[in-house]
Amino acid sequence: MNTLRKNNDSRIDYGVILPVFLLCLIGLLSLYVALSHDPRDPNIFRNIVMQGVWYAVGALAIVIIIHFDAKMLWRLTPFLYVIGLAVMLALLKYYDPVLAASTGSKNWFKFGTLTFQPSELMKIAYILIMALIITKHNVANKLHTIKTDALLIGKMLLVTLPVIGLVLAQKDFGTMLVFLAIFAGMFLMSGISWLIVLPAIALAVVLGVSLIFLVSTDTGRALLTNLGFKSYQFARIDSWLEPFHDPQGVSFQLAHALMAIGSGGIFGTGYNVSHVYVPVRESDMIFTVIGENFGFVGGAFVILVYFVLIYRMIRLCFDMNNEFYAYIASGIVMMMLFHVFENIGANIGLLPLTGIPLPFISQGGSSILGNMIGIGLILSMRYQSAGKQVMKPTRSSQHA
C-alpha cells in the first residue's frame, strides 16, 4: 500500500500545485481588502464564501481531469468545441441585459444571482481543438513545406474565425485578444516554417503600429468608428496614453490605480489599509490591492509566483513525448501568460485596460474554473505519463 501511495505521489506535480495554492490564498486575502473598502457596501461574507466555493469546484475539476488520458481528450475535443460554439451562439440572445448595459459586452449568462461567462471555458475547448488539428496535420505531413504549412494555417483559421466572430459579436474585445494570443503561441509552436512565421510577425507589428497611429489622429478615429470601434474603447486608449488627463472622468480608474500602487511604496501600507478608491477593484484591478497593501515587494512576489508556475508548465511542455499533450500545454501557458501580462500591465499603466482578470486572484467563478481546468490538463499530462511507467504492484502490496 505504501508503494502504491508513493507511486501516486510521484505522478502529481507539486511544483504546479503549490503556486496555484499560493495564488488562491492571495486571491482570498486581496478580495477581502477590496470588498472591505468598496463604497457600494457589498456582502463581504457571501462574496468570500462564493470565491472559496469556486476554488473548491475548480479543485474538484482538477481531480477529475487528471484521470483523463490523451485518447479520451482526443475523442472528446471535437464535441467540446462544437458545444462551446453553440453556447457562445446562444449567448447572443440570452445574455444578461443588466451586465450588458453596464459593461457594453454581451458575454454573461445569468442564473438567479449567479453569472457565468462561457468564453472562459471556450478558451479551453479552443486550445484542445487547435492541439488536435496541429497534431493530426503534423502526423500526416512529416515533411514541412510551404504548401503543407499553408494548409495547416488554413485549418487553424477554420476553427479560429468562428470563435473570434462570436466574441466580436458579444463586443468583448479583451477576450478576443486572449484568443488571438493563444493562436499566436500555438502558431509559433506548430512547426510552421520561419519563412511564414517571420512575415506574420512583421505583419502583426505593422498592424499594431498602424492601430496606434490611427487612434492618435482624428482621421484615423473616424475610420475606426466606421469599422465598429466604440467611444469607450477610444476612452480607454486615451486614458492609457495620458492617465491623468481627466482623473475625475474617463481616466478615473487608471489614474486611481496608479495612485494606489504608488502609495504602497516599497513595503506597502499594511494589510487591509486603503487610502485610494479604485473601481472594480475586486476583479480587473485586484493587483492594485497587492501594490497598495504590500508595495513593490508584494507585487514582485506575486509576479515571481506566476513565473514559477509558468516555468513549471513550460518545462512540462518540453518534457512531454506526446505531441498532442505538448500543444495543449503550449496553449494553456500562452493563455495564462497573456492574462498575467495584460492584467498587471494594465494596472500599472503599461498597457490599455481591457477587462482581463488576473488568474486565480481576481473575483469571478468563470475565470477560476477555466484556469483550474487548464491546470487539471497540465497535471493530467504528468499523471498519465508517469502512470504508464509505474510497475504493477506485487501480490503482497495488493493485500497490504
C-alpha positions, 0 to 999 in steps of 0.5 A, a space after each residue: 500500500 505504501 508503494 502504491 501511495 508513493 507511486 501516486 505521489 510521484 505522478 502529481 506535480 507539486 511544483 504546479 500545485 503549490 503556486 496555484 495554492 499560493 495564488 488562491 490564498 492571495 486571491 482570498 486575502 486581496 478580495 477581502 481588502 477590496 470588498 472591505 473598502 468598496 463604497 457600494 457596501 457589498 456582502 463581504 461574507 457571501 462574496 468570500 464564501 462564493 470565491 472559496 466555493 469556486 476554488 473548491 469546484 475548480 479543485 474538484 475539476 482538477 481531480 477529475 481531469 487528471 484521470 483523463 488520458 490523451 485518447 479520451 481528450 482526443 475523442 472528446 475535443 471535437 464535441 467540446 468545441 462544437 458545444 462551446 460554439 453553440 453556447 457562445 451562439 446562444 449567448 447572443 440572445 440570452 445574455 444578461 441585459 443588466 451586465 450588458 448595459 453596464 459593461 457594453 459586452 454581451 458575454 454573461 449568462 445569468 442564473 438567479 444571482 449567479 453569472 457565468 461567462 462561457 468564453 472562459 471555458 471556450 478558451 479551453 475547448 479552443 486550445 484542445 481543438 487547435 492541439 488536435 488539428 496541429 497534431 493530426 496535420 503534423 502526423 500526416 505531413 512529416 515533411 514541412 513545406 510551404 504548401 503543407 504549412 499553408 494548409 495547416 494555417 488554413 485549418 487553424 483559421 477554420 476553427 479560429 474565425 468562428 470563435 473570434 466572430 462570436 466574441 466580436 459579436 458579444 463586443 468583448 474585445 479583451 477576450 478576443 485578444 486572449 484568443 488571438 494570443 493563444 493562436 499566436 503561441 500555438 502558431 509559433 509552436 506548430 512547426 510552421 516554417 520561419 519563412 511564414 512565421 517571420 512575415 506574420 510577425 512583421 505583419 502583426 507589428 505593422 498592424 499594431 503600429 498602424 492601430 496606434 497611429 490611427 487612434 492618435 489622429 482624428 482621421 484615423 478615429 473616424 475610420 475606426 468608428 466606421 469599422 465598429 470601434 466604440 467611444 469607450 474603447 477610444 476612452 480607454 486608449 486615451 486614458 492609457 496614453 495620458 492617465 491623468 488627463 481627466 482623473 475625475 472622468 474617463 481616466 478615473 480608474 487608471 489614474 486611481 490605480 496608479 495612485 494606489 500602487 504608488 502609495 504602497 511604496 516599497 513595503 506597502 501600507 499594511 494589510 487591509 489599509 486603503 487610502 485610494 478608491 479604485 473601481 472594480 477593484 475586486 476583479 480587473 484591478 485586484 493587483 492594485 490591492 497587492 501594490 497598495 497593501 504590500 508595495 513593490 515587494 508584494 507585487 514582485 512576489 506575486 509576479 515571481 509566483 506566476 513565473 514559477 508556475 509558468 516555468 513549471 508548465 513550460 518545462 512540462 511542455 518540453 518534457 512531454 513525448 506526446 505531441 498532442 499533450 505538448 500543444 495543449 500545454 503550449 496553449 494553456 501557458 500562452 493563455 495564462 501568460 497573456 492574462 498575467 501580462 495584460 492584467 498587471 500591465 494594465 494596472 500599472 499603466 503599461 498597457 490599455 485596460 481591457 477587462 482581463 482578470 488576473 488568474 486565480 486572484 481576481 473575483 469571478 467563478 468563470 475565470 477560476 474554473 477555466 484556469 483550474 481546468 487548464 491546470 487539471 490538463 497540465 497535471 493530467 499530462 504528468 499523471 498519465 505519463 508517469 502512470 504508464 511507467 509505474 510497475 504493477 504492484 506485487 501480490 503482497 502490496 495488493 493485500 497490504 
